[in-house]
Structure formats: structure tokens, C-alpha cells
């Protein structure tokens, strides 16, 4: 089960937004994971968060108090409302301020989503319509299901690749060191990795879309510095094992990586079996279940590789990776 965020704009105060976390706590296989404590840490770290735009420092002030009132009332993590206010040290240089604030709110959600899920995979998901300034309506759909499943994938492969719970403060420190801020376009491999991961998690088809394979491979190839003129699969395998260590089940892992690229190749070159659009809304059949089961397995595996790869970067306090004869963390 995932946490879902619903976002509402406070119309009385245009610089205030409300973010509602909905849904009960969900089960992890480990009893050591405390979702409420995870969000308490988030409430302290993200009480104030800054972006810079056109020489102005923009501060988001977030109040998580309602979440913990509801948790106390229901004796479990229940969700609640985060109130976000936006302030500026100097806004006179900012034109089109309302659209900028719309973008700032979505960018902040991206930061929350990436940081919380790299700290505790699966701990935050977003699936909500949003009303922004000027009554602009949009939807944000960020699913964390495949990220959460990385725990199970790792366990089934004998603990490879390693998936951890990392203190959120370390993840946020690492993310901030990347200086992504309000960038619109990725400029290096780690930015391409994270932006591609957001596309992978940007779920408009409830996790059942073949394009997810394209995005998770894009994320992996960006992270491991795979270029179009490389021997892609061989190079990727070599760098995965160099970065994440050797697996005790090499045949199974190699087969999974091959299946990953075979699926992508069929999709790109027109050889893939395609369900008739919308047929799964009305019919239940083994053919449909098998089709989705294959996609889910591949997405689970790909998400596990990228989560583990990014977590190792965070643990090593590195924001760049280079592959030579050996692996070098910088």
C-alpha cells in the first residue's frame, strides 16, 4: 500500500498551498521500519526548504503538524495535511510570479518524492488533481510501488543488490549537493538519471505501461554512463557488477538484464505484443495477466537496480561516478 498526496490551493492566501497525505500505513516485510518516524524526520528537514530563482531566494515553509495529530488520534500513521507557504527575500525581479510558484510547488514535490523514496523506498506516492494559481488544473501521478518492491526483489536474489533504509538527512544533504534546484533540463548523467526516474514513476496508467521500460533503462544507462556507441548490454552488466558488487545468482541476473533489453528492443522496433487499448478495463483473462506480469517483473528489477545504485552513491557521499579500469567515487 502506498501513501497518496492530494494538493489543494488555499484561495484566501495565494502563496499558501495545502498538501494532503491520504491512506493508512502500509506493511513492509521488516518490523524495524517506522513510517511515522520517517515522516517526523521529513517534517523537521523540510520545515524550511529553499530554491534560488533570478537572484531571489525562495523559501517554502511546510507545516506537517496535522499529520501527527491524526496519527495520535488513530494510533497509527493515518496521513493528514501539509501546509506550504512561499516567501521571497526579494521578488521584484520575478515576473509571472504565479506561474513560477506553480512550478516551484511541483519541483518541491519532486524533491520530497525523490528524497523520501531514496531514504525509504516506497514511502511516498502522489496521485492527485491539482488546482494551481489562475485555476490552472493539472494532475500529478508519481507512483512508488516499484520502488517499494525493491526490498522483495533484493531478498529473492539473495540480498543483491543491497537495498537499505538510509537516514533522510543524509539523502537530502546528498541531493542538495547536486545543485539541481529549479533546473528545467538535465545537464549531466546524475541529473538525467533522476529526471528519467521521475518519468518512470510518473504513472498515468497505474504501473502498466510498456514505456516504463524505456524510462528505467534511460535512467540506468544515464547513471552508468552508457553511450550510444558502446557495446550497451555488455558494458552495462560490467558496470553494474563493478558498482553493486557480484551477485551469488549471476545466471539469473544476467537473464533478467537480457530480458530487460529484449523487451525494450521489441517495443522500439515494433515486435512487441500489444494489448488492445482499454481491453483490460473490461476483461479478465490469462493473456492480460501474463502480459502485465512480465512488465511488472521487469519494472521491479529495473527499479531495484537504480534504487540500489543511487543509494550507494549517497552512502559514499558521491555526486559523480566514473568507470575506468576500476570504479572511482568523487
N, C-alpha and C positions, 0 to 999 in steps of 0.2 A: 504494500500500500504506500502511496506517496502523499506528500504534503502539497496542497494546491494553494496558490495565491490568487486572490481576487482584488483588483485595484479600482478604487473609486476616487474621483476628484472632489475635493471639498469646494463647492461653488461659492461659499461665502468668503473664502480666503484663497485667492487664485494661486498662491505659492504653496499651498498645502495639499498633499495627496495622502490618501489612506490606502493601505495595503492590507488586505485581509487574508490571513492564513486559515485555510479550512481543512477539516478532516481530522480523524483521530490519529494517534500514534500508530506506527506500523512496526511489524516484527522484523528484527534482524535475527540471524541464527545465533549470535553471541549475546549473552545476557549482560555483558560488560558495557554495552552501548546505551547511553542515556541521552535520548533525543532532546529532552528538556534542558539538560545541562549544555548541550551543544548550542541550543538557541540562546541560552543565557550568555554564553561566551560571545555569540554573534551580537547580542544586544549591547554589550559593552564595547566591542570593537567598532561596530557600525553606528554607535550613537552619534558620532560626527564623522563624516567622510567627505573629502574634498576632491574637486576637479578644478582644473585651470582652463579658462577659455578667454581668448583675446585679452590677455594680461589681467584678467579678473579671476580671483579665487572664489569658487562657488562651493558653498558648504551645504551638505544635506544633513539635517538634524532628524534622527529617527528615534521614535519612542516606541519601545516594544512592550510596555507595561501591561497592556490589555491581554497579551498572550499568557502572561504568568498569572494574572488574575483568574483567567479561565482554567489554567492548569491546576491551580489550587482548588478552585470550585469543583472541578470534575475529578480531582485526584489522579490526573494523568495529563499528558500533553494533548491539548484539545485544539490548539490554534487560537487565532484572535487577530486583532488589527494592529498594524504598524502605521503610525502617523509620521509622515515625512514632510518637513518644511525646507524650503530652499532659500538661502540668504546669499548675498553678494558683498564682497568688500568694496566693489565699485562696478556698477552695471551700466554706467553712462556710455561705454563703448560698445555695448551689446545691442544690436538691432534685432528685430524679430524675436524678442525675448520669449514669447510664449512657445514658439516652435523649438527654441533652444531648450526650454525647460521640458518639453515633451521628450526630446532626445536625451536629456540628462537623466530623466526618470527611467527610461528603458535601459540606458547604459548602466545605471546603478543596479538595476535588476540583474543585468548580465554579470556584474561583479559579484553580487550576492550569490547568484546561481553557481558560478564557477568556483568561488572560494569555498562555499559550504559543501559542495559536492566533491571537491578535491580533498577536503578535510574528512568528510564522512560521506562516501558515495551513496547517493540516493536520498539525501536528507532534505532536498528542496526541489519542488517542481512547480511550474507555473502553467496554468491553463485557464485563461480568463479574457473576457472582453474588457477593454479599457476605454473610458471617456477622458480624453485629454482636453487641453485648452481649446477654445473655439469649437467645442463639441465634436472635435475630431474623434472618430471611433476606430479602434483597431483591436486586434487580438494578439495576445502573447501566449504561445504554446511551447513551453520548454519542459520536456519530459526527462525524468531522472531514472526511469525504470531500468534501462540498460546499464546505467552506471551502478545502480544498486546491485544488479545481478553479477557484477564483477567479483563480489565475495564468493558466490557459489561457483562461478567458473574457475576461480583460482583453487578453491577447495577440491574440485573434481579433477584438477590437473596436478594434484599433489602439492598445492601451495605455490604453484608457479602460474603466472607471475605474482609477485607479492603484492597484496592489497592491504593497506593499513588504514588506521584512523589516526590522522595527524592533527595535532593541536591547531585550531583555526588561526591563532595568532601567527604561527609560522607560515601558513598558507597565504594569509593576507600580506604579510611582510614580503614574501616572495613575489606575489602578484604585483604589488606596488613597485617593486624594484624593476619591473619590466617597463614601467613608464608608458603604459598603453593609454591611460587617460581617456580622452574622448576621440581617439583616432577613429576615422571612418574606414580606412583602408589598411590592411595588414602590410607591413613593410619588411618583415623578416620571418624566418621559419617558425619561431615560437609563437608569434602573433598569428601566422597562418594556421598553426596547429589549433590554437584556442578559438579563433573565429570559425574554423571548419567544425570544431566540436560543437559550437553553438548551433550551427546549421544542422548538424546531426541530431541534436537534441530538440531542434525546432520542429515539433511534431504536429503536423496538420492532418495526419492520417492514423493517429492512435498507434504509432510504432510499426505500422505495416506498410512501408513504402520502400520499394527497391532502391530509390535514390539515396536512402540512408547508407547503403554500402559505398556509394561513390564518395559521400562526405566523410565517412570514417576512414576510408583509405586515403583520401586527401589529407586528413588530419595526421595519419600515421606517416605518410610519405613526407609531409612538411616537417614533422618532428625529427625524422631520421635523415633529413637532408637528401632525399632521393630525387634525382634529376631525370628528365625525360630521356637522356642518352645513357643512363645507367642500365645494367642488367637488373631490372627492378626487383623481381622476386628474390633472386639470389642475394642481392645487396641488402634488401630489407631483412631477410632472415638473419644474415650475418650480423647486422647492426642490432637487431632485436636481442639476440642472444648475448652480444657483447655488452649491451646496456643493462638488460634484465637478468643476465646470468643463464646458465644452462638449465634446461628442463630435464626432469627424470623421465619424461614421456616424449622424446624427440619425434618419434614417428607420428604420434597423434597430433602434436603441434604443427609439424610440417604439413601434414594432411589438411589441417584446418586453414593454414595460411594459403595453401594451393587452392582450396575450395573457395576461399575469400576472393581470390583473383579470378578464378574461373567464373564465379557469379558476376563479378564486375565486367569481365570481358563479354559475357553473353548479353548483359544489359546494354553495354555500349555498342556492340556490333549487331544487335538485332536478333540474337539467337535465343534469348531467354523466353521461357513460357510466361505468358502474361494472363492474369485473370481478367475477365471482362469487368470493366469499371462498374462498381456498385453491386456486383453479384453477391458479395459477402454480406451485404446489408440484409438480404432476404433469405439466403440459402445457407444450409449447413451440410457440408459434405466432406468426405475424407480428402478429396482433392484440394479443397480450400485449406483445410487444417494442415496438410503436408506442405503446401506452398508457404504458408506463414511460419510453420515450424522451422523450415530451413532458413528463412530470412531471420527469424528471431535468434537462432543459434549463432549465425554469422555475426549479427549485430552485437550479441552478448560478448562474443570472443573479441571482436574489434574494440569494443568499448573497454574491455578489461585490459587489453594491451596499452591503450592510450592513457587510461587512468593510472596504471602502474608506472608507465614511462614518465608521466608528469609528476607523480608522487616522488619518484626517485630524484628528479631534478630539484624538487622542493626540499627533500631531506638533505641533499648535497649542497643546498643554498646556491644553486647554479641557475643562470638565466640564458646560457648558451651551451651547445654541445657540438663537438667536432669529432669526426671519425677519421683516424689516420691508421697507423699500424696498431695503436691502442686507443682506448677511449680517454678523452681529456675533458674534465669538468672545469668550467671557468666561472 
